[in-house]
Amino acid sequence: MTALHHAEQLSGRRLLVRWARDAGGRVLMVKTGSCFEGFPRLEPALRPLVRTARVGESRWTAYPVEEALSAACGAMSADQPVTHCADEGCPRCRDSIAGGPIGPAPLR
C-alpha cells in the first residue's frame, strides 16, 4: 500500500534520495520511500481496519486511508524497526529507521 510511505514521513522519517533522468535526459533528485518488504509486519496494527470483498474471481483488500495512516504512523512511531525487512543488512531499512539517509552510499 503506497500510503504507508506517507505514514513513514508522518512517523518522523525522511524520504530517501535517488537520482533519475527525466524524458529530456536531465538528472533530477527524487525522493522515494523505503524498502517495502517489511510492511507486512504492520498487519497487526492494520488488521482492525481491513475490508475485503470478492470481485469476480479475485479477493480485494482495502483500508480507510486516514485510519490506516494513523494506525501505521502510530505503530512506526512506537517501534521504528517494526518495518525492517528480513535482510538485517538492508541499507534502505537501516537508513529509513534511523530517520533518513545516513551519509553517502558506497558505489558498487
N, CA, C and O atoms as a printed pandas DataFrame, in Angstrom:
     atom_number atom_name residue_name chain_id  residue_number  x_coord  y_coord  z_coord
0              1         N          MET        A               1    0.857   -1.170    0.000
1              2        CA          MET        A               1    0.000    0.000    0.000
2              3         C          MET        A               1    0.906    1.238    0.000
3              4         O          MET        A               1    1.616    1.491    0.973
4              5         N          THR        A               2    0.878    1.986   -1.068
5              6        CA          THR        A               2    1.739    3.151   -1.238
6              7         C          THR        A               2    1.566    4.170   -0.118
7              8         O          THR        A               2    2.517    4.869    0.231
8              9         N          ALA        A               3    0.384    4.262    0.441
9             10        CA          ALA        A               3    0.133    5.229    1.520
10            11         C          ALA        A               3    1.045    4.986    2.723
11            12         O          ALA        A               3    1.271    5.901    3.515
12            13         N          LEU        A               4    1.569    3.771    2.871
13            14        CA          LEU        A               4    2.450    3.501    4.009
14            15         C          LEU        A               4    3.755    4.294    3.922
15            16         O          LEU        A               4    4.386    4.557    4.946
16            17         N          HIS        A               5    4.164    4.676    2.711
17            18        CA          HIS        A               5    5.343    5.536    2.596
18            19         C          HIS        A               5    5.047    6.922    3.177
19            20         O          HIS        A               5    5.933    7.556    3.750
20            21         N          HIS        A               6    3.811    7.389    3.033
21            22        CA          HIS        A               6    3.429    8.662    3.656
22            23         C          HIS        A               6    3.409    8.508    5.181
23            24         O          HIS        A               6    3.797    9.423    5.908
24            25         N          ALA        A               7    2.961    7.357    5.655
25            26        CA          ALA        A               7    2.972    7.098    7.106
26            27         C          ALA        A               7    4.403    7.126    7.636
27            28         O          ALA        A               7    4.635    7.541    8.772
28            29         N          GLU        A               8    5.363    6.686    6.821
29            30        CA          GLU        A               8    6.770    6.773    7.234
30            31         C          GLU        A               8    7.142    8.226    7.531
31            32         O          GLU        A               8    7.756    8.529    8.554
32            33         N          GLN        A               9    6.760    9.112    6.619
33            34        CA          GLN        A               9    7.044   10.538    6.824
34            35         C          GLN        A               9    6.346   11.057    8.079
35            36         O          GLN        A               9    6.948   11.786    8.868
36            37         N          LEU        A              10    5.092   10.688    8.265
37            38        CA          LEU        A              10    4.333   11.149    9.420
38            39         C          LEU        A              10    4.956   10.667   10.726
39            40         O          LEU        A              10    4.813   11.316   11.763
40            41         N          SER        A              11    5.652    9.519   10.676
41            42        CA          SER        A              11    6.268    8.975   11.891
42            43         C          SER        A              11    7.643    9.584   12.171
43            44         O          SER        A              11    8.297    9.213   13.145
44            45         N          GLY        A              12    8.085   10.521   11.318
45            46        CA          GLY        A              12    9.352   11.206   11.562
46            47         C          GLY        A              12   10.491   10.817   10.654
47            48         O          GLY        A              12   11.598   11.336   10.796
48            49         N          ARG        A              13   10.245    9.917    9.725
49            50        CA          ARG        A              13   11.294    9.541    8.781
50            51         C          ARG        A              13   11.361   10.526    7.632
51            52         O          ARG        A              13   10.352   11.111    7.237
52            53         N          ARG        A              14   12.572   10.704    7.097
53            54        CA          ARG        A              14   12.747   11.498    5.883
54            55         C          ARG        A              14   12.846   10.532    4.710
55            56         O          ARG        A              14   13.457    9.470    4.827
56            57         N          LEU        A              15   12.255   10.890    3.596
57            58        CA          LEU        A              15   12.321   10.024    2.427
58            59         C          LEU        A              15   13.757    9.892    1.942
59            60         O          LEU        A              15   14.572   10.797    2.118
60            61         N          LEU        A              16   14.051    8.755    1.332
61            62        CA          LEU        A              16   15.376    8.510    0.780
62            63         C          LEU        A              16   15.528    9.280   -0.529
63            64         O          LEU        A              16   14.537    9.663   -1.152
64            65         N          VAL        A              17   16.762    9.501   -0.936
65            66        CA          VAL        A              17   17.049   10.276   -2.145
66            67         C          VAL        A              17   17.603    9.346   -3.214
67            68         O          VAL        A              17   18.467    8.512   -2.944
68            69         N          ARG        A              18   17.100    9.500   -4.419
69            70        CA          ARG        A              18   17.606    8.769   -5.582
70            71         C          ARG        A              18   17.783    9.766   -6.711
71            72         O          ARG        A              18   17.307   10.899   -6.642
72            73         N          TRP        A              19   18.468    9.331   -7.740
73            74        CA          TRP        A              19   18.703   10.170   -8.903
74            75         C          TRP        A              19   18.107    9.476  -10.113
75            76         O          TRP        A              19   18.230    8.261  -10.268
76            77         N          ALA        A              20   17.456   10.260  -10.977
77            78        CA          ALA        A              20   16.826    9.702  -12.176
78            79         C          ALA        A              20   16.939   10.705  -13.317
79            80         O          ALA        A              20   17.113   11.904  -13.099
80            81         N          ARG        A              21   16.839   10.201  -14.506
81            82        CA          ARG        A              21   16.803   11.076  -15.692
82            83         C          ARG        A              21   15.354   11.276  -16.100
83            84         O          ARG        A              21   14.556   10.340  -16.089
84            85         N          ASP        A              22   15.024   12.526  -16.464
85            86        CA          ASP        A              22   13.679   12.785  -16.960
86            87         C          ASP        A              22   13.636   12.494  -18.457
87            88         O          ASP        A              22   14.633   12.060  -19.033
88            89         N          ALA        A              23   12.500   12.727  -19.081
89            90        CA          ALA        A              23   12.338   12.422  -20.505
90            91         C          ALA        A              23   13.336   13.192  -21.376
91            92         O          ALA        A              23   13.694   12.738  -22.462
92            93         N          GLY        A              24   13.777   14.346  -20.902
93            94        CA          GLY        A              24   14.736   15.146  -21.656
94            95         C          GLY        A              24   16.186   14.791  -21.359
95            96         O          GLY        A              24   17.100   15.405  -21.908
96            97         N          GLY        A              25   16.401   13.806  -20.496
97            98        CA          GLY        A              25   17.757   13.377  -20.181
98            99         C          GLY        A              25   18.401   14.119  -19.018
99           100         O          GLY        A              25   19.539   13.816  -18.660
100          101         N          ARG        A              26   17.709   15.081  -18.420
101          102        CA          ARG        A              26   18.268   15.805  -17.269
102          103         C          ARG        A              26   18.258   14.913  -16.041
103          104         O          ARG        A              26   17.329   14.131  -15.837
104          105         N          VAL        A              27   19.295   15.033  -15.225
105          106        CA          VAL        A              27   19.378   14.269  -13.983
106          107         C          VAL        A              27   18.644   15.048  -12.894
107          108         O          VAL        A              27   18.913   16.227  -12.668
108          109         N          LEU        A              28   17.723   14.375  -12.230
109          110        CA          LEU        A              28   16.922   15.002  -11.189
110          111         C          LEU        A              28   17.060   14.233   -9.879
111          112         O          LEU        A              28   17.202   13.011   -9.877
112          113         N          MET        A              29   17.017   14.954   -8.780
113          114        CA          MET        A              29   16.957   14.328   -7.472
114          115         C          MET        A              29   15.485   14.037   -7.185
115          116         O          MET        A              29   14.636   14.917   -7.324
116          117         N          VAL        A              30   15.186   12.802   -6.786
117          118        CA          VAL        A              30   13.812   12.438   -6.446
118          119         C          VAL        A              30   13.812   11.779   -5.070
119          120         O          VAL        A              30   14.769   11.106   -4.686
120          121         N          LYS        A              31   12.754   11.981   -4.359
121          122        CA          LYS        A              31   12.612   11.356   -3.046
122          123         C          LYS        A              31   11.750   10.118   -3.209
123          124         O          LYS        A              31   10.792   10.103   -3.982
124          125         N          THR        A              32   12.108    9.081   -2.467
125          126        CA          THR        A              32   11.413    7.807   -2.595
126          127         C          THR        A              32   11.226    7.166   -1.224
127          128         O          THR        A              32   11.955    7.465   -0.278
128          129         N          GLY        A              33   10.257    6.299   -1.138
129          130        CA          GLY        A              33   10.010    5.589    0.111
130          131         C          GLY        A              33   11.079    4.548    0.386
131          132         O          GLY        A              33   11.947    4.290   -0.448
132          133         N          SER        A              34   11.003    3.969    1.543
133          134        CA          SER        A              34   11.990    2.977    1.956
134          135         C          SER        A              34   11.680    1.617    1.352
135          136         O          SER        A              34   10.792    1.477    0.511
136          137         N          CYS        A              35   12.421    0.633    1.794
137          138        CA          CYS        A              35   12.170   -0.763    1.452
138          139         C          CYS        A              35   10.769   -1.120    1.954
139          140         O          CYS        A              35   10.417   -0.826    3.096
140          141         N          PHE        A              36    9.997   -1.738    1.110
141          142        CA          PHE        A              36    8.628   -2.080    1.487
142          143         C          PHE        A              36    8.481   -3.522    1.950
143          144         O          PHE        A              36    7.391   -3.933    2.349
144          145         N          GLU        A              37    9.548   -4.288    1.904
145          146        CA          GLU        A              37    9.467   -5.712    2.224
146          147         C          GLU        A              37    9.007   -5.973    3.664
147          148         O          GLU        A              37    8.450   -7.034    3.945
148          149         N          GLY        A              38    9.232   -5.020    4.578
149          150        CA          GLY        A              38    8.820   -5.205    5.962
150          151         C          GLY        A              38    7.423   -4.695    6.276
151          152         O          GLY        A              38    6.948   -4.858    7.400
152          153         N          PHE        A              39    6.760   -4.086    5.311
153          154        CA          PHE        A              39    5.431   -3.534    5.568
154          155         C          PHE        A              39    4.415   -4.578    6.050
155          156         O          PHE        A              39    3.525   -4.218    6.820
156          157         N          PRO        A              40    4.500   -5.852    5.640
157          158        CA          PRO        A              40    3.552   -6.826    6.193
158          159         C          PRO        A              40    3.624   -6.931    7.719
159          160         O          PRO        A              40    2.683   -7.418    8.346
160          161         N          ARG        A              41    4.712   -6.488    8.316
161          162        CA          ARG        A              41    4.824   -6.524    9.776
162          163         C          ARG        A              41    3.894   -5.503   10.444
163          164         O          ARG        A              41    3.716   -5.530   11.661
164          165         N          LEU        A              42    3.307   -4.610    9.653
165          166        CA          LEU        A              42    2.328   -3.650   10.180
166          167         C          LEU        A              42    0.919   -4.261   10.246
167          168         O          LEU        A              42   -0.011   -3.620   10.737
168          169         N          GLU        A              43    0.763   -5.473    9.763
169          170        CA          GLU        A              43   -0.552   -6.108    9.691
170          171         C          GLU        A              43   -1.303   -6.106   11.014
171          172         O          GLU        A              43   -2.504   -5.835   11.010
172          173         N          PRO        A              44   -0.662   -6.395   12.152
173          174        CA          PRO        A              44   -1.434   -6.358   13.406
174          175         C          PRO        A              44   -2.060   -4.984   13.687
175          176         O          PRO        A              44   -3.165   -4.911   14.223
176          177         N          ALA        A              45   -1.373   -3.914   13.334
177          178        CA          ALA        A              45   -1.912   -2.567   13.564
178          179         C          ALA        A              45   -3.027   -2.235   12.581
179          180         O          ALA        A              45   -3.934   -1.464   12.896
180          181         N          LEU        A              46   -2.956   -2.825   11.378
181          182        CA          LEU        A              46   -3.946   -2.520   10.347
182          183         C          LEU        A              46   -5.120   -3.493   10.326
183          184         O          LEU        A              46   -6.162   -3.193    9.743
184          185         N          ARG        A              47   -4.963   -4.643   10.948
185          186        CA          ARG        A              47   -5.992   -5.699   10.911
186          187         C          ARG        A              47   -7.391   -5.208   11.283
187          188         O          ARG        A              47   -8.351   -5.584   10.611
188          189         N          PRO        A              48   -7.550   -4.389   12.319
189          190        CA          PRO        A              48   -8.913   -3.955   12.666
190          191         C          PRO        A              48   -9.584   -3.093   11.593
191          192         O          PRO        A              48  -10.799   -2.897   11.622
192          193         N          LEU        A              49   -8.802   -2.586   10.659
193          194        CA          LEU        A              49   -9.345   -1.684    9.642
194          195         C          LEU        A              49   -9.635   -2.363    8.307
195          196         O          LEU        A              49  -10.273   -1.771    7.437
196          197         N          VAL        A              50   -9.175   -3.584    8.144
197          198        CA          VAL        A              50   -9.252   -4.245    6.840
198          199         C          VAL        A              50  -10.689   -4.458    6.391
199          200         O          VAL        A              50  -11.578   -4.786    7.176
200          201         N          ARG        A              51  -10.872   -4.256    5.101
201          202        CA          ARG        A              51  -12.162   -4.519    4.455
202          203         C          ARG        A              51  -11.858   -5.378    3.232
203          204         O          ARG        A              51  -10.989   -5.035    2.430
204          205         N          THR        A              52  -12.559   -6.476    3.091
205          206        CA          THR        A              52  -12.326   -7.356    1.945
206          207         C          THR        A              52  -13.615   -7.524    1.157
207          208         O          THR        A              52  -14.717   -7.401    1.692
208          209         N          ALA        A              53  -13.448   -7.806   -0.118
209          210        CA          ALA        A              53  -14.592   -8.046   -0.999
210          211         C          ALA        A              53  -14.150   -8.989   -2.107
211          212         O          ALA        A              53  -12.971   -9.039   -2.458
212          213         N          ARG        A              54  -15.085   -9.723   -2.645
213          214        CA          ARG        A              54  -14.816  -10.567   -3.799
214          215         C          ARG        A              54  -15.294   -9.835   -5.031
215          216         O          ARG        A              54  -16.432   -9.372   -5.100
216          217         N          VAL        A              55  -14.408   -9.739   -5.997
217          218        CA          VAL        A              55  -14.746   -9.118   -7.271
218          219         C          VAL        A              55  -14.408  -10.150   -8.338
219          220         O          VAL        A              55  -13.237  -10.393   -8.632
220          221         N          GLY        A              56  -15.429  -10.746   -8.907
221          222        CA          GLY        A              56  -15.193  -11.834   -9.850
222          223         C          GLY        A              56  -14.485  -12.973   -9.133
223          224         O          GLY        A              56  -14.954  -13.459   -8.104
224          225         N          GLU        A              57  -13.371  -13.388   -9.676
225          226        CA          GLU        A              57  -12.584  -14.467   -9.076
226          227         C          GLU        A              57  -11.515  -13.950   -8.121
227          228         O          GLU        A              57  -10.793  -14.752   -7.528
228          229         N          SER        A              58  -11.392  -12.635   -7.956
229          230        CA          SER        A              58  -10.326  -12.093   -7.111
230          231         C          SER        A              58  -10.867  -11.595   -5.769
231          232         O          SER        A              58  -12.035  -11.234   -5.630
232          233         N          ARG        A              59   -9.972  -11.593   -4.805
233          234        CA          ARG        A              59  -10.300  -11.078   -3.470
234          235         C          ARG        A              59   -9.585   -9.741   -3.312
235          236         O          ARG        A              59   -8.365   -9.672   -3.458
236          237         N          TRP        A              60  -10.321   -8.697   -3.020
237          238        CA          TRP        A              60   -9.760   -7.365   -2.860
238          239         C          TRP        A              60   -9.674   -7.030   -1.379
239          240         O          TRP        A              60  -10.545   -7.397   -0.591
240          241         N          THR        A              61   -8.600   -6.322   -1.015
241          242        CA          THR        A              61   -8.402   -5.859    0.351
242          243         C          THR        A              61   -8.257   -4.351    0.302
243          244         O          THR        A              61   -7.517   -3.826   -0.529
244          245         N          ALA        A              62   -8.951   -3.652    1.178
245          246        CA          ALA        A              62   -8.893   -2.196    1.204
246          247         C          ALA        A              62   -8.897   -1.713    2.655
247          248         O          ALA        A              62   -9.322   -2.422    3.567
248          249         N          TYR        A              63   -8.416   -0.501    2.835
249          250        CA          TYR        A              63   -8.354    0.128    4.160
250          251         C          TYR        A              63   -8.824    1.571    4.029
251          252         O          TYR        A              63   -8.540    2.216    3.020
252          253         N          PRO        A              64   -9.534    2.090    5.021
253          254        CA          PRO        A              64   -9.853    3.524    5.008
254          255         C          PRO        A              64   -8.539    4.280    5.215
255          256         O          PRO        A              64   -7.852    4.067    6.214
256          257         N          VAL        A              65   -8.192    5.150    4.287
257          258        CA          VAL        A              65   -6.840    5.712    4.248
258          259         C          VAL        A              65   -6.468    6.529    5.486
259          260         O          VAL        A              65   -5.362    6.362    6.001
260          261         N          GLU        A              66   -7.324    7.384    5.975
261          262        CA          GLU        A              66   -6.969    8.208    7.138
262          263         C          GLU        A              66   -6.694    7.345    8.368
263          264         O          GLU        A              66   -5.724    7.564    9.093
264          265         N          GLU        A              67   -7.563    6.367    8.588
265          266        CA          GLU        A              67   -7.388    5.486    9.738
266          267         C          GLU        A              67   -6.148    4.600    9.576
267          268         O          GLU        A              67   -5.430    4.346   10.543
268          269         N          ALA        A              68   -5.903    4.135    8.351
269          270        CA          ALA        A              68   -4.730    3.294    8.097
270          271         C          ALA        A              68   -3.443    4.094    8.285
271          272         O          ALA        A              68   -2.477    3.585    8.851
272          273         N          LEU        A              69   -3.422    5.344    7.815
273          274        CA          LEU        A              69   -2.252    6.202    8.024
274          275         C          LEU        A              69   -2.001    6.418    9.512
275          276         O          LEU        A              69   -0.861    6.350    9.971
276          277         N          SER        A              70   -3.054    6.673   10.250
277          278        CA          SER        A              70   -2.926    6.903   11.685
278          279         C          SER        A              70   -2.402    5.656   12.397
279          280         O          SER        A              70   -1.513    5.751   13.242
280          281         N          ALA        A              71   -2.949    4.496   12.059
281          282        CA          ALA        A              71   -2.525    3.249   12.698
282          283         C          ALA        A              71   -1.077    2.902   12.342
283          284         O          ALA        A              71   -0.302    2.508   13.213
284          285         N          ALA        A              72   -0.715    3.047   11.074
285          286        CA          ALA        A              72    0.651    2.735   10.643
286          287         C          ALA        A              72    1.647    3.714   11.245
287          288         O          ALA        A              72    2.720    3.312   11.695
288          289         N          CYS        A              73    1.300    4.988   11.256
289          290        CA          CYS        A              73    2.172    6.004   11.855
290          291         C          CYS        A              73    2.360    5.726   13.338
291          292         O          CYS        A              73    3.473    5.831   13.853
292          293         N          GLY        A              74    1.292    5.374   14.021
293          294        CA          GLY        A              74    1.386    5.059   15.448
294          295         C          GLY        A              74    2.288    3.865   15.704
295          296         O          GLY        A              74    3.092    3.874   16.636
296          297         N          ALA        A              75    2.154    2.824   14.864
297          298        CA          ALA        A              75    2.990    1.627   15.035
298          299         C          ALA        A              75    4.459    1.956   14.778
299          300         O          ALA        A              75    5.331    1.487   15.509
300          301         N          MET        A              76    4.744    2.754   13.751
301          302        CA          MET        A              76    6.133    3.116   13.432
302          303         C          MET        A              76    6.707    4.071   14.475
303          304         O          MET        A              76    7.881    3.963   14.828
304          305         N          SER        A              77    5.913    4.985   14.961
305          306        CA          SER        A              77    6.397    5.920   15.982
306          307         C          SER        A              77    6.743    5.187   17.276
307          308         O          SER        A              77    7.715    5.525   17.952
308          309         N          ALA        A              78    5.943    4.187   17.609
309          310        CA          ALA        A              78    6.179    3.424   18.838
310          311         C          ALA        A              78    7.360    2.465   18.703
311          312         O          ALA        A              78    8.039    2.163   19.685
312          313         N          ASP        A              79    7.603    1.987   17.472
313          314        CA          ASP        A              79    8.639    0.979   17.247
314          315         C          ASP        A              79    9.164    1.120   15.821
315          316         O          ASP        A              79    8.717    0.401   14.928
316          317         N          GLN        A              80   10.113    2.043   15.593
317          318        CA          GLN        A              80   10.612    2.297   14.240
318          319         C          GLN        A              80   11.056    1.019   13.518
319          320         O          GLN        A              80   10.757    0.882   12.332
320          321         N          PRO        A              81   11.751    0.081   14.163
321          322        CA          PRO        A              81   12.179   -1.126   13.441
322          323         C          PRO        A              81   11.052   -2.075   13.034
323          324         O          PRO        A              81   11.315   -3.100   12.404
324          325         N          VAL        A              82    9.810   -1.755   13.379
325          326        CA          VAL        A              82    8.706   -2.649   13.038
326          327         C          VAL        A              82    8.652   -2.934   11.536
327          328         O          VAL        A              82    8.164   -3.993   11.142
328          329         N          THR        A              83    9.131   -2.037   10.695
329          330        CA          THR        A              83    9.048   -2.235    9.246
330          331         C          THR        A              83   10.323   -2.796    8.636
331          332         O          THR        A              83   10.422   -2.898    7.413
332          333         N          HIS        A              84   11.300   -3.163    9.457
333          334        CA          HIS        A              84   12.551   -3.703    8.899
334          335         C          HIS        A              84   12.261   -5.025    8.199
335          336         O          HIS        A              84   11.553   -5.876    8.736
336          337         N          CYS        A              85   12.811   -5.192    7.001
337          338        CA          CYS        A              85   12.615   -6.425    6.245
338          339         C          CYS        A              85   13.455   -7.561    6.846
339          340         O          CYS        A              85   14.144   -7.366    7.848
340          341         N          ALA        A              86   13.394   -8.721    6.242
341          342        CA          ALA        A              86   14.111   -9.892    6.751
342          343         C          ALA        A              86   15.627   -9.789    6.576
343          344         O          ALA        A              86   16.371  -10.514    7.237
344          345         N          ASP        A              87   16.093   -8.899    5.696
345          346        CA          ASP        A              87   17.529   -8.731    5.460
346          347         C          ASP        A              87   18.082   -7.758    6.493
347          348         O          ASP        A              87   17.899   -6.548    6.365
348          349         N          GLU        A              88   18.755   -8.275    7.511
349          350        CA          GLU        A              88   19.285   -7.424    8.586
350          351         C          GLU        A              88   20.263   -6.374    8.077
351          352         O          GLU        A              88   20.464   -5.356    8.739
352          353         N          GLY        A              89   20.882   -6.599    6.909
353          354        CA          GLY        A              89   21.834   -5.645    6.357
354          355         C          GLY        A              89   21.232   -4.684    5.349
355          356         O          GLY        A              89   21.967   -3.948    4.690
356          357         N          CYS        A              90   19.923   -4.672    5.214
357          358        CA          CYS        A              90   19.261   -3.824    4.202
358          359         C          CYS        A              90   19.559   -2.349    4.471
359          360         O          CYS        A              90   19.141   -1.826    5.504
360          361         N          PRO        A              91   20.276   -1.659    3.564
361          362        CA          PRO        A              91   20.601   -0.249    3.802
362          363         C          PRO        A              91   19.381    0.659    3.748
363          364         O          PRO        A              91   19.348    1.674    4.444
364          365         N          ARG        A              92   18.382    0.326    2.945
365          366        CA          ARG        A              92   17.181    1.166    2.870
366          367         C          ARG        A              92   16.419    1.121    4.181
367          368         O          ARG        A              92   15.953    2.152    4.665
368          369         N          CYS        A              93   16.288   -0.077    4.765
369          370        CA          CYS        A              93   15.614   -0.195    6.068
370          371         C          CYS        A              93   16.432    0.519    7.139
371          372         O          CYS        A              93   15.891    1.297    7.925
372          373         N          ARG        A              94   17.728    0.254    7.169
373          374        CA          ARG        A              94   18.594    0.858    8.187
374          375         C          ARG        A              94   18.483    2.384    8.157
375          376         O          ARG        A              94   18.275    3.017    9.192
376          377         N          ASP        A              95   18.621    2.965    6.969
377          378        CA          ASP        A              95   18.604    4.421    6.861
378          379         C          ASP        A              95   17.226    5.001    7.157
379          380         O          ASP        A              95   17.129    6.048    7.798
380          381         N          SER        A              96   16.164    4.348    6.707
381          382        CA          SER        A              96   14.809    4.846    6.970
382          383         C          SER        A              96   14.496    4.828    8.455
383          384         O          SER        A              96   13.983    5.803    9.004
384          385         N          ILE        A              97   14.804    3.723    9.094
385          386        CA          ILE        A              97   14.511    3.577   10.517
386          387         C          ILE        A              97   15.312    4.582   11.335
387          388         O          ILE        A              97   14.857    5.041   12.383
388          389         N          ALA        A              98   16.505    4.923   10.855
389          390        CA          ALA        A              98   17.335    5.907   11.550
390          391         C          ALA        A              98   16.835    7.339   11.328
391          392         O          ALA        A              98   17.355    8.276   11.932
392          393         N          GLY        A              99   15.838    7.507   10.472
393          394        CA          GLY        A              99   15.272    8.827   10.241
394          395         C          GLY        A              99   15.521    9.378    8.873
395          396         O          GLY        A              99   15.031   10.460    8.548
396          397         N          GLY        A             100   16.262    8.677    8.062
397          398        CA          GLY        A             100   16.550    9.121    6.696
398          399         C          GLY        A             100   17.961    8.721    6.317
399          400         O          GLY        A             100   18.620    7.985    7.051
400          401         N          PRO        A             101   18.421    9.195    5.189
401          402        CA          PRO        A             101   19.748    8.815    4.710
402          403         C          PRO        A             101   20.852    9.162    5.694
403          404         O          PRO        A             101   20.822   10.212    6.335
404          405         N          ILE        A             102   21.820    8.272    5.806
405          406        CA          ILE        A             102   22.986    8.497    6.672
406          407         C          ILE        A             102   24.223    8.509    5.779
407          408         O          ILE        A             102   24.782    7.455    5.475
408          409         N          GLY        A             103   24.640    9.672    5.370
409          410        CA          GLY        A             103   25.847    9.796    4.554
410          411         C          GLY        A             103   25.704    9.157    3.190
411          412         O          GLY        A             103   24.669    8.572    2.871
412          413         N          PRO        A             104   26.748    9.272    2.386
413          414        CA          PRO        A             104   26.694    8.727    1.027
414          415         C          PRO        A             104   26.770    7.204    1.030
415          416         O          PRO        A             104   27.437    6.600    1.871
416          417         N          ALA        A             105   26.082    6.605    0.083
417          418        CA          ALA        A             105   26.133    5.147   -0.066
418          419         C          ALA        A             105   27.376    4.787   -0.869
419          420         O          ALA        A             105   27.767    5.534   -1.766
420          421         N          PRO        A             106   27.994    3.670   -0.564
421          422        CA          PRO        A             106   29.165    3.257   -1.344
422          423         C          PRO        A             106   28.760    2.893   -2.765
423          424         O          PRO        A             106   27.712    2.288   -2.988
424          425         N          LEU        A             107   29.591    3.264   -3.711
425          426        CA          LEU        A             107   29.325    2.918   -5.120
426          427         C          LEU        A             107   29.789    1.493   -5.358
427          428         O          LEU        A             107   30.814    1.069   -4.825
428          429         N          ARG        A             108   29.043    0.764   -6.149
429          430        CA          ARG        A             108   29.402   -0.626   -6.448
430          431         C          ARG        A             108   29.908   -0.751   -7.841
431          432         O          ARG        A             108   30.259   -1.848   -8.274
